[in-house]
């Protein structure tokens, strides 16, 4: 056994298990013989320990304990007074300040030496005439040919310069300003004519008058609580829903809290309403074993008013149970998938959307009549003149079959093997002109 299993068993003996852990313990005990042996042994030890006699304490136990506590009490301890030590003061040394000025002094000395040397060099070079030289081509002078003349050389008169504030016009000595650049003339291009465009809403002609909009009626499906089916207003609402279509074919979903009890309540209501329900024996067996999630009742013997009265009777029958079995009723037209599902369950096409009195192309077949034997004529005459017990007027029949099982591995009833289904098909007869084919599915809410 693992340590976790041992801990689970010991906790169970101490009575410290949660509901989840209790289920785990039950599973462990049901699968392990060693766990059951250990659990029984620990329970026996626990019972023996609980059965031991309890020793009563002595009368002077409290006095002994208090005496022992007083003897073990610690001596008073004096806490020494803490003395605050002053923080050491850091004294700045003078050598640090002197060392900070050393780089500045060296830089100043170097700058002073460079300035002094530059001044002495340029002062010595300034008095020598050989320094003033010009490397230009016009700087060469003619060599000296004798003693210099006392009379200065004549100087050409300088031309009169106009005053900067005076504007000189038509003066040949003043060059003319260049003319500004003018672009070359270009030909003017003519744009093409604008293309035709569709005018906008403002310039568009008036919109022609539209025909009035057609109103579409929103059809809300019938959904009411089973308790309200006995009220007159709800009964009238259901009747109007059934009479809305000219050829109604409806499917009713009756949601119940338990499928088996819901089928029982419906059978009681059908019996009180005069409807004979042929319940499939295999379906009833599945209901007992909780293997049928939903059952179906098919009938085409009731009119719209009779269906409304049937569900009103269902509400009164449901009120006899505490707590109530039926929850709500949903009604809507039959769709194609429902028709195919019913066809697979019944094993035959009952013609849901085929009206009474309507036939196929065979009704208009104008082929030549065939010869009928005398025995056939006698049997037909006998069946017409002799009333049969299976075709009593006013009988209303329905059949109860499996619609949906609780697991895919559980199959539905085989139509060919159901005696009750064959009995219903034989009692079915012709559909009344005002009868409403109804598929009533009783299914669990959860």
matplotlib code that plots the C-alpha trace (Angstrom):
import matplotlib.pyplot as plt

x = [0.0, 1.1, 1.7, -1.3, -3.5, -2.3, -2.9, -6.4, -7.2, -5.8, -7.7, -10.9, -10.4, -10.0, -13.1, -11.5, -12.5, -14.4, -17.3, -14.9, -12.3, -15.0, -15.9, -12.2, -12.0, -15.0, -13.5, -10.2, -11.9, -14.0, -10.9, -8.2, -8.3, -5.2, -6.8, -9.9, -7.8, -5.8, -8.9, -10.6, -7.5, -7.1, -10.8, -10.4, -7.4, -9.3, -12.3, -9.9, -8.3, -11.6, -12.7, -9.8, -10.9, -10.0, -8.0, -9.4, -6.8, -5.9, -7.4, -4.1, -3.1, -3.7, -1.7, 1.3, 1.2, 1.1, 4.0, 6.0, 5.3, 6.4, 9.6, 10.4, 9.7, 12.8, 14.7, 14.2, 16.7, 17.9, 18.4, 21.7, 21.4, 22.6, 25.3, 25.3, 28.9, 29.7, 30.5, 34.2, 34.8, 36.9, 39.6, 40.7, 44.4, 46.1, 48.2, 45.0, 44.2, 47.8, 47.8, 44.6, 46.4, 49.5, 48.0, 46.7, 50.1, 51.9, 49.5, 49.9, 53.7, 53.7, 51.4, 53.5, 56.7, 55.1, 53.8, 57.2, 59.1, 56.6, 56.9, 60.7, 60.7, 58.4, 60.1, 63.5, 62.0, 60.1, 63.3, 64.8, 63.9, 64.3, 61.1, 58.8, 58.7, 56.1, 56.1, 53.8, 55.0, 54.5, 56.6, 60.0, 61.6, 64.3, 67.8, 69.1, 71.2, 72.5, 71.7, 68.1, 66.5, 65.2, 62.3, 59.5, 58.1, 54.9, 51.7, 48.8, 45.6, 43.0, 39.7, 36.8, 34.7, 31.0, 29.4, 27.8, 24.6, 24.6, 23.0, 25.0, 23.1, 24.5, 28.1, 30.3, 32.7, 30.0, 29.2, 25.6, 23.8, 23.0, 19.4, 17.3, 16.7, 13.4, 11.8, 11.1, 7.5, 5.5, 2.3, -0.9, -2.3, -6.1, -7.6, -9.9, -13.6, -14.7, -16.1, -19.7, -20.3, -23.4, -24.9, -25.0, -28.0, -28.5, -28.4, -30.0, -33.7, -36.4, -36.6, -39.7, -42.3, -41.6, -44.3, -45.2, -43.2, -44.8, -45.0, -43.8, -45.4, -42.9, -44.1, -43.1, -43.3, -45.7, -43.8, -45.8, -45.4, -47.3, -49.1, -50.6, -52.0, -55.3, -56.0, -58.5, -56.3, -53.4, -55.8, -57.2, -53.6, -52.7, -55.9, -55.1, -51.6, -52.9, -55.5, -53.1, -52.0, -54.5, -52.9, -51.3, -48.8, -47.3, -44.6, -45.0, -42.0, -43.1, -40.3, -40.6, -38.4, -38.5, -39.3, -40.9, -43.2, -44.0, -45.1, -47.3, -48.9, -49.5, -51.1, -53.5, -54.5, -54.9, -57.1, -59.3, -59.6, -60.7, -57.4, -56.1, -52.3, -50.6, -47.4, -44.5, -43.4, -39.7, -40.0, -41.7, -38.8, -36.3, -38.1, -37.9, -34.1, -33.6, -32.3, -34.8, -34.0, -37.1, -40.2, -42.6, -46.4, -47.8, -51.4, -53.5, -56.9, -57.4, -58.5, -57.1, -59.7, -59.2, -55.4, -56.0, -58.3, -55.7, -53.0, -55.4, -56.2, -52.5, -52.1, -54.8, -53.3, -49.9, -51.3, -52.0, -48.3, -46.1, -43.6, -45.0, -43.6, -44.2, -42.2, -43.2, -44.7, -43.2, -45.2, -44.1, -44.6, -43.0, -39.7, -38.2, -35.8, -38.7, -40.6, -37.6, -37.0, -40.7, -40.5, -37.5, -39.2, -42.5, -40.9, -43.5, -44.4, -47.6, -47.8, -47.6, -48.1, -50.7, -54.2, -57.3, -58.9, -55.7, -54.1, -51.3, -51.2, -52.8, -56.2, -56.3, -55.1, -57.6, -56.2, -58.6, -60.3, -58.9, -61.0, -62.0, -62.7, -66.0, -64.2, -62.7, -66.2, -67.7, -65.0, -65.4, -69.2, -68.8, -66.4, -68.7, -71.9, -70.4, -69.1, -65.6, -64.6, -61.3, -63.0, -65.4, -66.5, -65.1, -62.0, -58.9, -55.6, -51.9, -48.7, -45.8, -42.3, -38.7, -37.5, -34.0, -31.9, -29.5, -26.5, -25.6, -25.0, -28.7, -30.8, -34.4, -37.2, -37.3, -40.5, -40.9, -40.7, -43.1, -46.6, -48.1, -46.9, -48.4, -51.7, -51.7, -51.1, -53.9, -56.3, -55.1, -57.7, -58.2, -57.4, -60.2, -60.3, -59.9, -57.5, -54.0, -51.1, -49.2, -45.7, -45.5, -42.0, -41.7, -38.1, -36.2, -35.3, -31.7]
y = [0.0, 3.5, 6.1, 8.1, 5.1, 4.5, 8.2, 7.9, 4.9, 6.4, 9.6, 7.6, 5.9, 9.3, 10.6, 13.4, 12.6, 14.9, 13.5, 13.2, 11.4, 9.1, 8.0, 7.3, 5.3, 3.2, 2.5, 1.5, -0.8, -2.4, -3.2, -4.0, -6.9, -5.6, -2.2, -3.8, -5.8, -2.8, -0.6, -3.3, -3.6, 0.1, 0.4, -2.5, -0.7, 2.5, 0.8, -0.8, 2.5, 4.2, 1.4, 1.9, 3.3, 6.9, 7.8, 10.7, 13.4, 13.7, 16.5, 18.3, 18.3, 22.0, 22.8, 20.7, 22.4, 25.9, 25.1, 23.7, 26.8, 29.1, 27.1, 27.4, 31.2, 33.1, 35.5, 39.2, 40.4, 44.0, 45.3, 47.3, 50.9, 51.6, 54.3, 56.2, 56.4, 59.6, 59.0, 59.6, 63.0, 63.0, 65.8, 67.1, 67.2, 70.2, 68.1, 67.3, 70.9, 71.6, 68.6, 69.8, 73.0, 71.3, 70.5, 74.1, 75.5, 73.4, 74.4, 78.1, 77.8, 76.1, 78.8, 81.6, 80.1, 79.8, 83.3, 84.8, 82.8, 83.9, 87.6, 87.6, 85.8, 88.3, 91.3, 90.3, 89.6, 92.9, 95.2, 93.4, 94.8, 91.4, 90.2, 92.3, 90.4, 89.9, 86.8, 88.4, 89.2, 93.0, 93.1, 93.2, 96.7, 98.1, 98.1, 101.3, 103.4, 106.2, 108.7, 109.3, 112.4, 115.1, 115.9, 113.4, 111.6, 113.0, 111.3, 110.9, 112.6, 110.2, 110.1, 111.8, 109.2, 109.9, 110.4, 107.1, 109.0, 110.5, 108.5, 108.7, 108.3, 107.6, 107.5, 105.4, 104.7, 103.0, 99.5, 98.7, 96.1, 92.8, 92.4, 89.9, 86.5, 86.3, 82.9, 82.1, 82.6, 79.4, 78.6, 78.3, 74.8, 74.4, 71.7, 69.1, 69.2, 67.6, 64.1, 63.3, 62.1, 60.9, 63.7, 63.3, 63.2, 66.9, 67.2, 63.8, 63.8, 62.8, 59.2, 57.5, 56.5, 53.1, 50.6, 50.3, 47.8, 44.5, 43.7, 40.3, 38.7, 37.4, 34.1, 33.5, 29.8, 28.7, 28.2, 28.1, 26.5, 23.2, 24.8, 27.5, 25.1, 24.9, 28.6, 29.8, 32.5, 30.1, 27.4, 30.0, 31.0, 27.4, 26.9, 30.0, 28.7, 25.3, 27.0, 29.5, 27.3, 25.9, 22.4, 22.2, 19.5, 20.2, 18.9, 19.3, 19.1, 18.4, 19.0, 16.9, 16.3, 12.5, 10.8, 7.7, 9.7, 12.2, 9.3, 8.1, 11.5, 11.8, 8.3, 9.3, 12.5, 10.7, 8.1, 10.8, 12.5, 9.4, 8.7, 5.1, 5.0, 1.8, 1.8, -0.2, -2.8, -2.4, 1.4, 0.8, -1.5, 1.2, 3.7, 1.4, 0.9, 4.7, 4.0, 6.2, 9.9, 10.8, 9.1, 10.0, 9.8, 10.0, 10.5, 11.8, 11.3, 14.6, 18.0, 21.3, 21.7, 18.1, 18.6, 21.8, 19.9, 17.1, 19.5, 21.2, 17.8, 17.1, 20.2, 19.0, 15.5, 17.0, 19.0, 15.7, 15.0, 16.6, 17.8, 18.4, 16.3, 18.5, 21.7, 23.4, 22.8, 24.0, 23.8, 24.5, 23.3, 20.0, 20.4, 18.0, 16.4, 15.6, 13.9, 11.7, 10.8, 9.8, 7.7, 5.8, 5.1, 4.0, 2.1, 3.5, 6.8, 8.1, 11.0, 13.9, 16.6, 14.6, 16.0, 13.9, 13.3, 14.0, 11.2, 10.8, 10.3, 6.9, 8.6, 10.1, 6.9, 6.2, 2.8, 0.0, -1.8, -5.2, -8.3, -9.0, -12.6, -13.6, -14.4, -10.9, -9.3, -11.5, -10.5, -6.8, -7.0, -8.9, -6.4, -3.5, -5.1, -6.7, -4.1, -4.9, -4.5, -2.8, 0.1, 1.5, 5.0, 7.7, 5.7, 7.7, 5.9, 6.9, 5.0, 5.5, 4.6, 5.4, 8.8, 9.0, 6.7, 7.7, 6.2, 5.6, 1.9, 1.5, 1.0, 2.1, -0.4, -2.3, -1.3, -4.8, -6.4, -4.1, -5.7, -2.4, -0.5, -3.1, -2.8, 1.0, 0.8, -1.6, 0.6, 3.8, 4.0, 7.1, 10.6, 13.0, 16.2, 18.4, 16.2, 17.6, 15.2, 15.6, 14.5, 14.7, 14.3, 13.8, 14.6, 15.3, 18.9, 18.1]
z = [0.0, -0.7, 2.0, 0.7, 1.1, 4.7, 5.5, 4.1, 6.2, 9.4, 8.8, 8.3, 11.7, 13.3, 11.5, 9.6, 6.0, 3.6, 1.4, -1.6, 0.5, 1.9, -1.6, -2.3, 0.9, 0.0, -3.5, -1.9, 0.6, -2.1, -4.3, -1.8, 0.8, 2.5, 3.0, 4.5, 7.0, 8.1, 8.4, 10.6, 12.7, 13.3, 14.2, 16.7, 18.3, 18.4, 20.2, 22.7, 23.5, 23.9, 26.2, 28.7, 32.1, 32.6, 35.7, 37.7, 38.7, 42.4, 44.5, 45.1, 41.5, 41.1, 44.2, 43.0, 39.6, 41.0, 43.4, 40.5, 38.4, 41.3, 41.7, 38.0, 37.8, 36.5, 38.7, 37.9, 35.4, 35.3, 31.8, 31.6, 30.6, 27.1, 26.8, 23.5, 22.2, 20.3, 16.6, 15.7, 14.1, 11.0, 11.0, 7.6, 7.2, 5.7, 3.3, 1.4, 0.6, -0.5, -2.8, -4.5, -5.7, -7.2, -10.6, -11.0, -10.1, -12.6, -15.4, -14.5, -14.6, -18.0, -19.4, -18.1, -19.6, -23.0, -22.9, -22.0, -24.7, -27.3, -26.4, -26.5, -29.9, -31.6, -30.0, -31.5, -35.0, -35.2, -35.7, -38.7, -42.2, -43.8, -42.1, -44.2, -47.4, -50.0, -52.1, -54.7, -58.3, -57.8, -54.7, -56.5, -56.5, -58.9, -57.5, -55.9, -58.5, -56.5, -53.9, -53.3, -54.9, -52.7, -55.2, -54.7, -57.8, -59.2, -58.2, -60.6, -59.5, -58.3, -60.1, -58.3, -56.6, -56.4, -53.0, -51.9, -51.4, -54.9, -57.8, -61.0, -64.2, -67.7, -66.4, -68.7, -65.8, -63.9, -65.2, -65.9, -63.7, -65.4, -66.6, -64.6, -66.1, -67.8, -68.7, -72.3, -73.2, -73.5, -75.3, -73.2, -73.2, -73.4, -71.2, -72.7, -72.2, -68.9, -69.2, -68.4, -64.8, -62.9, -60.9, -57.1, -54.9, -55.0, -58.8, -59.5, -60.7, -58.2, -57.2, -58.5, -55.9, -54.3, -53.5, -49.8, -47.8, -46.9, -43.3, -42.2, -39.2, -36.7, -35.4, -31.8, -30.8, -28.1, -24.8, -21.5, -18.1, -17.6, -14.6, -16.9, -19.5, -17.5, -17.7, -20.3, -21.8, -22.3, -23.7, -26.2, -27.2, -27.9, -29.9, -32.0, -32.6, -33.8, -36.1, -37.6, -40.5, -42.9, -42.8, -39.3, -38.4, -35.0, -32.7, -29.0, -26.6, -23.1, -20.6, -17.4, -14.4, -14.8, -18.2, -16.7, -14.4, -17.3, -19.5, -16.7, -16.2, -20.0, -20.1, -17.3, -19.1, -22.4, -20.7, -19.1, -22.6, -24.4, -26.2, -26.3, -26.1, -27.2, -25.2, -26.6, -24.0, -24.9, -24.3, -20.9, -20.0, -21.0, -18.8, -15.8, -16.3, -16.9, -20.4, -22.3, -22.3, -24.4, -25.6, -28.4, -28.7, -32.2, -33.0, -35.8, -34.3, -32.5, -33.7, -32.5, -29.8, -28.6, -28.4, -26.4, -24.0, -23.7, -22.5, -20.1, -18.7, -18.5, -16.3, -13.9, -13.7, -13.0, -10.1, -8.3, -7.9, -5.3, -6.4, -9.9, -12.7, -15.8, -16.3, -19.6, -23.1, -26.4, -29.6, -33.2, -36.7, -37.8, -39.8, -42.3, -39.7, -37.4, -40.3, -41.1, -37.5, -37.1, -40.3, -38.9, -35.6, -37.0, -39.9, -42.3, -43.9, -42.3, -44.7, -42.2, -44.9, -46.9, -46.4, -46.1, -49.5, -51.4, -53.4, -55.8, -59.5, -59.2, -58.3, -61.8, -63.6, -66.4, -67.2, -68.1, -65.2, -64.3, -63.8, -60.2, -59.1, -57.4, -54.1, -53.9, -54.4, -51.7, -49.2, -50.0, -49.6, -46.3, -44.9, -45.8, -44.5, -41.4, -38.9, -37.6, -34.0, -35.0, -36.7, -34.1, -34.7, -32.4, -31.3, -30.9, -31.0, -30.3, -29.9, -27.4, -28.6, -27.8, -29.2, -27.7, -25.5, -22.8, -24.5, -28.2, -27.6, -26.4, -29.5, -30.1, -30.6, -33.8, -35.6, -37.0, -33.6, -31.8, -31.3, -30.0, -33.1, -35.4, -33.4, -33.7, -37.5, -37.9, -35.8, -37.4, -40.2, -42.3, -41.1, -40.4, -42.5, -39.4, -37.5, -36.6, -36.8, -33.6, -32.5, -28.7, -27.3, -23.6, -22.6, -19.4, -18.5, -17.5]

ax = plt.figure().add_subplot(projection="3d")
ax.plot(x, y, z, "-o")
ax.set_aspect("equal")
plt.show()
